[in-house]
Amino acid sequence: MNTHGTDEKAVESILSELKGRDTPYERILSSMCTYPHPIAAKVHQQFVEANLGDPGLFAGTAWIEREVVRMLGALYNNTDAHGYITTGGTESNIQAVHAIRNARNIREPNIIVPASAHFSFDKVADLLKVEVKKADLTPELMVDITSVEDLIDDSTIGIVGIAGTTEFGQIDPIKDLSDLAIASNIFLHVDAAFGGFVIPFLQETYEFDFTLPGVTSIAADPHKMGFAMIPAGGLLFRDPSYMDRLSVDTPYLSVTSQQTLSGTRSGASVAAAYAVLKHLGRDGYEQIVQRCMELTRGLLARVREAGIEPVIEPVTNVLVLDVPDVDLVRSKLHDRGWIVSITRDPHALRLVIMPHLTYENMNLFADDLCDIVSHG
């Protein structure tokens, strides 16, 4: 730290130069985050000092969080859902398994996740000392129910289904997992960190939420397709008993207990999430998702003309393409200013078509991709 203070304008100048090194979202096709909605940014500043780690001091902001949880619960068909706003899908997944582990109190517990599960479940294994078994996928890159069933044993406390996989955008057969969870008397957590703000607004209908009786908990991130400020994830439980399993005493705060992983928590992110949910409503989100799907289908149609096929037909706004020498293609796209990513198995080009992308830059991207694949 410098000894003497620095003039505000000098600090801003330094930060402006450093910000210029960041990649603008318009060139990013690898991220599941996007620009926040303007109302989210505005409200975030209004609540910047609010600390939900001590909710008795910020009663209005605490009410906002309860209302956001209620709105998310209604979106996922459970107006009695309980939970809180987390920092994102990783924390939500950790806390969901944390509650399940505490509820079962088995000596050496395990959970079963799809091979396509987010790497946050590797953190679950390390932090919670819960064995994480990985089930096989079908050719359509959904979890194989038979593989899940074969992995269940007397120490299994829960299974996980993904509603919008990070790599492929695929939706696991959550109804089948729900039936299996009930039959096996185990918990089912649905990781909808990405799909939670996509699937309810698709033209097609998918069962993935609390309408399925086996679903115990859901993770869904407002800071992805929800247009909220980072960080803002959502963790919902079917009933309050699971939150009770996370409770610790907090004798020197304005409340006597706390169920969250973080102590100090941003009230600004929560208020921003509330603002954008109220402002956009279901109709607004439906328009956003439909536009992203149109962009996804349009890009696929364009690259198909060049002989490039998808690994699977896109279910959400994630497009995975089978291209020759994908690592080289990725490198050459990077040289042209495009940021894309690669899936593990199968090894393919992964594109996330987020709201910050336009028809114009999708056409430019398609031109570059087709040129690279055709001419190397």
Helices and strands as residue ranges (DSSP letters): H 8-19, G 25-27, H 38-46, G 55-57, H 59-75, E 82-86, H 89-104, E 110-114, H 120-128, E 131-135, H 145-151, E 156-162, H 174-184, E 187-191, G 195-197, G 199-201, E 215-220, E 233-237, H 241-244, E 248-249, E 257-258, H 267-304, E 309-310, E 318-322, H 326-335, E 341-342, E 349-352, H 359-375
